[in-house]
Amino acid sequence: MGKRLLFGMLKGLFIGGAIGALLHFVIGYPTLDSFMNYPLYALVGALSGALAGRPPWQQGAWVASILKAVFGLALGAGLYALANAFIKVGLPVPGAQGAHLAQQPLVFAPLLAMLYATFVELDDGGEQPEPAVATGVRAGKISLEDIDVGEDEVAAKPAAKSAKKG
C-alpha cells in the first residue's frame, strides 16, 4: 500500500506540475483569475484520473479510465471552486504576488492532481488477479451430482433405469 501511495503522489505531482509549469513558464500566465480556471483544473483532474491506477492501454482498463477521467473533470472544477471561495492564502510564487492559492496554477495544479491521483492509485492500482487457466471443467455449469434430489425421486431413479433396459 505504501508503494502505491508514493506512486500515486508522484504521478499526480508530475501531471499537475507539467501543466502548471507549462502555464507559468512557457505560456507566461503565473496567475489565472478568470473563468478559464474551471476548464484548466477540470483538465488536470481528468488527466490525473485517466493516467493514475491501471493504465488505459492495458486490456480491459479503458472503460474505467474514461470513468475516472469524467469524475476527474467534475472533481477538478469543484475543488477549484471550493479552494477559490474558502482558501484565501497566497504563496510567494515569482510573478504571482497577491494571488490566492487556487489562482496559482504552478502550485494548485500539482496539489489537485496529487490528491486525486493518489486516491485513484490506492483504489485501482493494485495487482490484478491472473485469469484462471481453463481445465476443461466449465465454471458456472451444474452437474447432475450437484442437484439436490428428494427421497421419492431417489427411489424412482432405479425403477426408471430398469424400465428403460427392458
C-alpha positions in Angstrom: 0.0 0.0 0.0 2.9 2.4 0.8 4.3 1.8 -2.7 1.0 2.6 -4.4 0.6 5.7 -2.1 4.0 7.0 -3.2 3.5 6.1 -6.8 0.1 7.9 -6.9 1.6 11.0 -5.3 4.5 11.0 -7.9 2.1 10.6 -10.8 -0.1 13.4 -9.6 2.9 15.7 -9.0 4.2 15.0 -12.4 0.9 15.6 -14.2 -0.1 18.7 -12.3 3.5 20.0 -12.2 3.8 19.7 -16.0 0.5 21.6 -16.6 1.4 24.2 -14.0 4.9 24.7 -15.3 3.6 24.9 -18.9 1.2 27.7 -17.9 3.7 29.5 -15.7 6.9 29.3 -17.6 6.1 28.6 -21.2 2.8 30.4 -21.8 3.6 33.1 -19.3 0.5 33.0 -17.0 1.7 32.9 -13.4 -1.8 33.6 -12.2 -5.3 32.9 -13.6 -8.2 34.8 -12.2 -10.8 34.3 -14.8 -13.4 31.7 -15.8 -10.6 29.8 -17.5 -9.6 28.2 -14.2 -12.6 25.9 -14.3 -11.6 24.1 -17.5 -8.0 24.2 -16.5 -8.5 22.3 -13.3 -11.1 20.1 -14.9 -8.4 19.1 -17.4 -5.9 18.5 -14.6 -8.5 16.3 -12.8 -9.3 14.4 -16.0 -5.7 13.7 -16.9 -4.7 12.6 -13.4 -7.8 10.3 -13.2 -7.1 8.8 -16.6 -3.4 8.1 -16.1 -3.5 7.0 -12.4 -4.3 3.5 -11.4 -4.4 0.9 -14.2 -3.2 2.5 -17.4 -5.8 2.9 -20.2 -3.8 0.9 -22.7 -4.0 -2.2 -20.6 -6.5 -4.8 -21.7 -10.0 -4.1 -20.2 -9.0 -0.8 -18.4 -10.1 1.8 -21.0 -13.7 2.0 -19.7 -12.5 2.5 -16.1 -10.0 5.2 -17.3 -12.8 7.1 -19.1 -15.0 6.9 -16.0 -12.1 8.1 -13.8 -11.5 11.0 -16.2 -15.1 12.1 -16.3 -15.2 12.1 -12.5 -11.9 14.0 -12.5 -13.5 16.7 -14.7 -16.1 17.4 -12.1 -13.7 17.0 -9.1 -11.1 19.3 -10.6 -13.6 22.1 -11.2 -15.4 21.6 -7.9 -12.2 21.6 -5.9 -11.1 24.8 -7.6 -14.4 26.4 -6.8 -14.1 25.4 -3.1 -10.5 26.5 -2.8 -11.2 29.8 -4.5 -14.1 30.5 -2.2 -12.6 29.4 1.1 -8.8 29.3 0.9 -7.5 32.9 0.7 -3.9 32.1 1.3 -1.3 33.5 -1.1 2.1 31.8 -1.7 5.2 33.7 -2.7 5.5 32.4 -6.2 7.5 34.7 -8.5 5.2 36.7 -10.7 2.1 35.8 -8.7 2.3 38.0 -5.7 -1.1 38.8 -4.2 -2.9 35.9 -5.9 -4.8 33.2 -3.9 -3.6 29.6 -3.9 -6.3 28.4 -6.3 -5.3 31.2 -8.8 -1.6 30.0 -9.0 -1.5 27.0 -11.4 2.1 26.3 -10.6 1.1 25.4 -7.0 -2.6 24.4 -7.2 -2.5 22.1 -10.2 0.1 19.7 -8.7 -1.7 19.7 -5.4 -5.1 18.9 -7.0 -3.6 16.2 -9.3 -1.6 14.7 -6.4 -4.7 14.3 -4.3 -6.9 12.7 -7.0 -4.1 10.5 -8.5 -3.2 9.2 -5.1 -6.9 8.3 -4.4 -7.2 6.6 -7.7 -3.9 4.8 -7.4 -4.9 3.5 -4.0 -8.3 2.4 -5.2 -7.4 1.0 -8.7 -3.6 0.4 -8.8 -3.4 -2.9 -7.1 -2.2 -6.1 -8.7 -5.0 -7.7 -10.7 -5.6 -11.4 -10.2 -4.4 -13.6 -13.1 -7.2 -15.1 -15.1 -7.9 -18.8 -14.3 -6.5 -21.4 -16.6 -9.1 -23.4 -18.4 -9.1 -27.0 -17.0 -11.8 -28.5 -19.1 -14.5 -28.1 -16.4 -16.8 -25.2 -17.2 -17.3 -22.8 -14.4 -20.9 -22.0 -13.7 -22.3 -25.3 -15.0 -24.1 -27.6 -12.6 -23.6 -31.3 -12.9 -26.3 -33.9 -12.1 -24.5 -34.8 -8.9 -24.8 -31.3 -7.6 -28.6 -31.2 -7.8 -30.3 -31.9 -4.5 -32.7 -34.8 -5.1 -35.6 -35.6 -2.8 -36.2 -39.1 -1.3 -39.1 -40.0 -3.6 -37.0 -39.1 -6.6 -34.1 -41.3 -5.5 -36.5 -44.3 -5.3 -37.9 -43.5 -8.8 -34.4 -43.4 -10.5 -33.6 -47.1 -10.3 -37.1 -48.0 -11.4 -36.8 -45.7 -14.4 -33.4 -47.2 -15.3 -34.7 -50.8 -15.2 -37.8 -49.8 -17.2 -35.5 -48.4 -20.0 -33.4 -51.5 -20.2 -36.3 -54.0 -20.5 
